[in-house]
Amino acid sequence: MPSSHTLLGLLLYALVMVGIVRPFLTGFVRRKGGTFGKTPSDLAVMLVTVLVSAYATDVLGVHALFGAFFAGVIMPRAADAERVFTDRIEPITTALLLPLFFASSGLRTSLPLINDWALVGETVLILAVAVAGKGIGSAVAARATGMTWADALQIGILLNTRGLVELVVLNIGLDLDILSPVLFSMMVIMAFATTFATSPLLSLVVRPRRTS
């Protein structure tokens, strides 16, 4: 459980972000006359805000991811700013940081820890529960709304996909000692199995359209 000091620090952090940082950013955007995001200084302001916010939550004992997310929440909406992030930051993220993150997650996964049939059975059970809860559950719910089984199964298969977000959550759980290395490895296997199965399953369900 978080200590009272951590909770007080988080409350103070939220007040500063909402009461000081957000008005500052709003005024900054207003002074730019609606063109926020077109200059390098604008990008620097956004990046510094995100990094400082992430560092603050990390110091308070909460994962830095939450600080970065909260910075995005309080950031004033501007189409140019979103476009700059997409055009300038996303290529670096997908080409460099994302592969490093996946490599780091792979290095933290230890398959030899699943070294007996009981653990293998638990891994299969985790996979079965994950597929039943999200994939089959969402397909049945979609069917109940009146969709055809083909469309409902497509929704179930797509929603059953785990990927980047799942790995981020699992790494946070491992960092906070919520997940043991064994359970972390089991969950990673589940995440990759459900993700890799998406395309083959969709190819079985989706019927090719006939061209006239």
Secondary structure, DSSP 8 states (H G I E B T S, - for coil): ---HHHHHHHHHHHHHIIIIIHHHHHHHHHHTTT-TTSSHHHHHHHHHHHHHHHHHHHHTTS-HHHHHHHHHHHS---HHHHHHIIIIIHHHIIIIIHHHHHHHHHHH--GGG--SHHHHHHHHHHHHHHIIIIIIHHHHHHHHTT--HHHHHHHHHHHT---HHHHHHHHHHHHTTSS-HHHHHHHHHHHHHHHHTHHHHHHHHS------
